[in-house]
Amino acid sequence: MARPLNLNQLTLRDKIREAAQRSHELSEHLEQAFVPKVHDLRKVTRLPEPDSEAPPVADVTVRHQAAAVLEADQYTDGLNDDAEALFEAIAVEVDRLANQGQPK
């Protein structure tokens, strides 16, 4: 995962840049790692065709694939949390700037 950020020390421009980076990382991770691991897990957990002579899948293989999906999910959650924090910080700062100087 990317480096931790102190959102209070970032300019609005930096927050937007970091949010775009996190969104890109999240998208790539989902497409290139998470979804393929889920598909691999689905493949090994499907029941074989009745007339298939394929050997049964070992339990350790299923556990290994499930562990890979869970690890990828944790990474996904971290990227998503980072992106959400950045989006919220951007919204707060834009709101503050939009209301700055307006009579109350």
Contacts in CASP RR format, 6 or more apart in sequence:
PFRMAT RR
TARGET T0000
AUTHOR 0000-0000-0000
METHOD contacts of the structure
MODEL  1
MARPLNLNQLTLRDKIREAAQRSHELSEHLEQAFVPKVHDLRKVTRLPEP
DSEAPPVADVTVRHQAAAVLEADQYTDGLNDDAEALFEAIAVEVDRLANQ
GQPK
1 75 0 8 1.000
1 78 0 8 1.000
1 79 0 8 1.000
1 82 0 8 1.000
2 21 0 8 1.000
2 22 0 8 1.000
2 25 0 8 1.000
2 79 0 8 1.000
2 82 0 8 1.000
5 18 0 8 1.000
5 82 0 8 1.000
5 85 0 8 1.000
5 86 0 8 1.000
7 15 0 8 1.000
7 85 0 8 1.000
7 86 0 8 1.000
7 89 0 8 1.000
10 18 0 8 1.000
10 89 0 8 1.000
12 90 0 8 1.000
12 93 0 8 1.000
12 94 0 8 1.000
12 97 0 8 1.000
15 86 0 8 1.000
15 89 0 8 1.000
15 90 0 8 1.000
15 93 0 8 1.000
16 90 0 8 1.000
18 86 0 8 1.000
19 83 0 8 1.000
19 86 0 8 1.000
19 87 0 8 1.000
19 90 0 8 1.000
22 79 0 8 1.000
22 82 0 8 1.000
22 83 0 8 1.000
22 86 0 8 1.000
23 83 0 8 1.000
25 79 0 8 1.000
26 76 0 8 1.000
26 79 0 8 1.000
26 80 0 8 1.000
26 83 0 8 1.000
29 72 0 8 1.000
29 75 0 8 1.000
29 76 0 8 1.000
29 79 0 8 1.000
30 76 0 8 1.000
33 72 0 8 1.000
33 75 0 8 1.000
34 69 0 8 1.000
34 72 0 8 1.000
34 73 0 8 1.000
34 75 0 8 1.000
34 76 0 8 1.000
37 65 0 8 1.000
37 68 0 8 1.000
37 69 0 8 1.000
37 72 0 8 1.000
38 69 0 8 1.000
40 65 0 8 1.000
40 68 0 8 1.000
41 62 0 8 1.000
41 65 0 8 1.000
41 66 0 8 1.000
41 68 0 8 1.000
41 69 0 8 1.000
44 57 0 8 1.000
44 61 0 8 1.000
44 62 0 8 1.000
44 65 0 8 1.000
45 57 0 8 1.000
45 62 0 8 1.000
45 65 0 8 1.000
48 54 0 8 1.000
48 56 0 8 1.000
END
